[in-house]
Amino acid sequence: MDISKILDAWPFDPLAVSARKIEAEDGRVLIQMRVDLGLIQMEYSGRPDGSRPGGFDTYLDYYRSLASADQEFTLDPRQSFNLRQEGMQHYHRYLSLHQLKDYQGVIRDTRHNLDILNFIANYAGAVENLTSQQHRPYVMMMNTSAKTMLKLDEDNKSEALSILKAGVRQIKNVYTNILDDPQPDLSPEIFQLRELQHRITDDGVPSELPAQEKLEIELQMALLSENYEEAAILRDQIDRSSR
């Protein structure tokens, strides 16, 4: 079916994450994310695409069951790909949920992706593990940001700052001890959390990340996941927004 009318009623904004919750005909909650060539529709819980691999809620759950039954279990290339793809689906959903200020949903989905990275670290080869772990600081940053925003919603600034500081320490540890980066303070993830911390200590209400910074983070993630087509689109958007 032609969805032009739907897209015309929801213009694409290249400088912001555009998302909304809708109710399906059977009453379940769905998440929609507007992208340049259309829209992505995701289930609110379980796998965003609604599938049940091997009868389980997610591939992670399925492969955990295989690993528990086989002491010599290792991830083959197809299984690693399935986990990476599942992580990318959750990435799109938690970006949408963050924009919708559904911070509990963001925490749930970022926790899932961190669990995927932990599973890969335990059961994949060295090359696959190193490639995958480069995503960890970004996922940790989004997880920390969501937990911080929840505490701010409760008007608990002291706890929000404690969560932020712990998140910065953990991300530094990943850059130093896993990614072998001698200058973790220059990372975009720590920069974003420092900015959030600064706004809190100045008694300002933290706002959404500036559009330019969002695009730059998304560009980094596209490059890390070797999605060069998306990276090219994001570069064009960054160029247009900086003119």
C-alpha positions in Angstrom: 0.0 0.0 0.0 1.1 3.5 -0.8 2.0 5.3 2.5 2.6 8.7 0.9 -0.3 10.3 2.8 1.1 9.1 6.1 4.5 10.5 5.3 3.1 13.8 4.1 1.3 14.2 7.4 4.5 13.6 9.3 7.4 15.5 7.6 10.9 14.3 8.1 13.2 16.5 10.3 16.8 15.8 9.5 18.0 17.6 12.6 16.0 15.7 15.2 14.8 12.2 16.2 11.1 12.1 15.3 9.2 9.4 17.2 5.7 8.7 18.5 3.7 6.1 20.3 0.6 4.7 18.6 -2.0 2.1 19.5 -2.4 -0.9 17.3 -5.9 -2.2 16.3 -5.5 -4.9 19.0 -4.6 -2.4 21.6 -0.9 -3.0 21.9 1.5 -0.1 22.0 3.8 0.5 19.0 6.7 2.9 18.5 7.1 4.7 15.1 10.3 6.5 14.1 10.3 8.8 11.1 13.3 8.4 8.8 14.3 10.1 5.6 12.8 7.4 3.3 9.8 6.4 5.3 9.2 5.2 8.9 10.2 2.4 11.2 7.5 0.7 13.2 8.5 -1.2 16.4 6.9 -3.3 19.1 7.2 -1.6 22.5 8.5 -4.7 24.2 10.3 -7.9 23.2 12.2 -7.7 19.9 11.3 -4.5 18.0 10.3 -6.5 14.9 8.0 -8.7 16.9 9.7 -12.0 16.0 10.5 -14.8 18.5 13.7 -16.6 17.5 13.6 -20.2 18.4 10.4 -19.5 20.5 12.3 -17.0 22.7 11.6 -13.3 23.2 15.0 -12.4 21.7 18.1 -13.9 20.1 20.0 -13.2 23.2 17.6 -15.3 25.3 17.7 -18.1 22.6 21.6 -18.2 22.5 21.7 -18.0 26.3 19.7 -21.2 26.4 22.0 -22.9 23.9 25.1 -21.8 26.0 23.6 -23.1 29.2 23.1 -26.5 27.6 26.6 -26.7 25.9 29.7 -25.9 27.9 31.7 -25.6 24.6 29.2 -23.2 23.0 30.7 -20.4 20.8 29.0 -17.9 18.6 29.4 -18.6 14.9 29.4 -15.7 12.4 25.7 -15.9 11.7 24.8 -15.9 15.3 27.0 -12.9 16.0 25.3 -11.1 13.0 21.9 -11.9 14.5 22.9 -10.4 17.8 24.4 -7.3 16.2 21.2 -6.8 14.2 19.1 -7.3 17.3 21.2 -4.6 19.0 20.6 -2.2 16.1 16.9 -2.7 16.4 17.0 -1.9 20.1 19.2 1.1 19.3 16.5 2.6 17.1 13.9 1.9 19.7 15.8 3.4 22.6 16.6 6.5 20.6 12.9 6.9 19.9 12.0 6.3 23.6 14.6 8.8 24.8 13.0 11.4 22.5 9.6 10.5 24.0 11.0 10.8 27.5 10.2 7.2 28.2 13.4 6.7 30.3 12.4 3.4 31.8 12.1 2.0 28.3 15.6 3.5 27.4 17.1 1.8 30.5 15.5 -1.5 29.5 16.7 -1.5 25.9 20.2 -0.2 26.7 20.5 -2.9 29.4 19.6 -5.5 26.7 22.3 -4.2 24.4 24.9 -4.2 27.2 23.9 -7.8 27.9 24.4 -8.6 24.2 27.9 -7.1 24.4 28.7 -9.1 27.5 27.5 -12.3 25.8 29.7 -11.6 22.8 32.6 -11.0 25.1 32.1 -14.4 26.6 31.3 -16.5 23.5 32.7 -14.8 20.3 36.1 -14.6 18.8 38.6 -11.8 19.5 38.0 -9.9 16.3 34.2 -10.0 16.7 34.5 -9.0 20.3 36.8 -6.0 19.7 34.5 -4.7 16.9 31.4 -5.0 19.0 32.8 -3.5 22.2 33.4 -0.2 20.4 29.6 0.3 20.8 29.7 -0.1 24.6 30.6 3.6 25.6 27.6 4.9 23.6 25.1 2.4 25.1 26.5 3.2 28.6 26.1 6.9 28.0 22.4 6.5 26.9 21.8 4.2 29.9 23.4 6.8 32.3 21.5 9.7 30.7 18.1 7.9 31.1 18.8 7.0 34.7 19.9 10.6 35.4 16.8 12.0 33.8 14.6 9.8 35.9 16.2 11.1 39.1 15.7 14.7 37.9 12.0 14.0 37.2 11.9 13.0 40.9 13.7 16.3 41.8 16.6 14.3 43.2 19.6 16.2 41.8 22.1 14.7 44.3 21.3 11.2 43.1 21.3 12.3 39.5 24.8 13.7 39.9 26.0 10.5 41.6 24.7 8.4 38.7 26.4 10.7 36.2 29.7 10.6 37.9 29.6 6.8 38.2 28.7 6.6 34.5 31.7 8.8 33.5 34.0 6.6 35.6 32.7 3.4 34.0 33.0 4.8 30.4 36.5 5.9 31.2 37.3 2.4 32.3 36.0 0.9 29.1 38.0 3.3 26.9 41.2 2.7 29.0 41.0 -1.0 29.7 39.0 -2.5 26.8 39.4 -0.1 23.9 43.0 0.9 24.8 42.3 4.6 24.4 44.7 6.8 26.4 42.4 9.9 26.2 38.9 8.9 27.3 38.0 12.4 28.3 38.0 13.4 24.6 35.3 10.9 23.8 31.8 12.2 22.7 30.1 10.1 25.3 31.9 11.6 28.3 31.6 15.0 26.7 27.8 14.6 26.6 27.6 13.5 30.2 29.8 16.3 31.3 27.5 18.8 29.6 24.5 17.2 31.3 26.3 17.5 34.6 27.2 21.1 34.0 23.6 22.0 33.3 22.5 20.3 36.5 25.0 22.0 38.7 24.1 25.3 37.2 20.5 24.6 38.3 19.3 24.6 34.7 16.9 22.0 33.6 18.7 19.6 31.2 17.4 19.8 27.7 17.6 17.5 24.8 20.9 17.2 23.1 21.5 19.8 20.4 20.5 18.6 17.0 24.0 18.9 15.6 25.4 16.8 18.5 22.8 14.1 17.9 23.7 13.8 14.3 27.4 13.6 15.1 26.7 10.8 17.6 24.5 8.9 15.1 27.3 9.3 12.5 29.8 7.8 14.8 27.5 4.8 15.5 26.9 4.3 11.7 30.6 4.2 11.1 31.2 1.8 14.0 28.5 -0.5 12.6 29.9 -0.2 9.1 26.7 1.2 7.8 28.4 3.5 5.3 25.2 4.4 3.4 23.6 5.8 6.5 26.9 7.5 7.4 26.9 9.3 4.0 23.3 10.5 4.6 24.2 11.7 8.1 27.3 13.6 6.8 25.1 15.4 4.3 22.7 16.4 7.0 25.5 17.7 9.2 26.9 19.7 6.3 23.5 21.2 5.6 22.9 22.1 9.2 26.3 23.8 9.6 25.8 26.1 6.7 
